[in-house]
Amino acid sequence: MKASEIREMTAAELETKLKDLKAELFNLRFQLAINQLDNPMRITAVKKDIARVLTVMNAKSSEKNA
């Protein structure tokens, strides 16, 4: 997911996306533990997406407070 797509989302959409990404990361880690994960690079991609979402959420909250 691109940062420009994330910046266009509303706060509610960001929270939903964050929850979905964290659930996906949990499932990927579980698959990794039982050796059923096909693409281990997906874990890295999901972690980066989570970081992007959190960064945009923090930026929006600081804009709101300023």
Secondary structure as UniProt FT lines:
FT   HELIX           3..7
FT   HELIX           11..33
FT   TURN            34..35
FT   HELIX           41..65
//
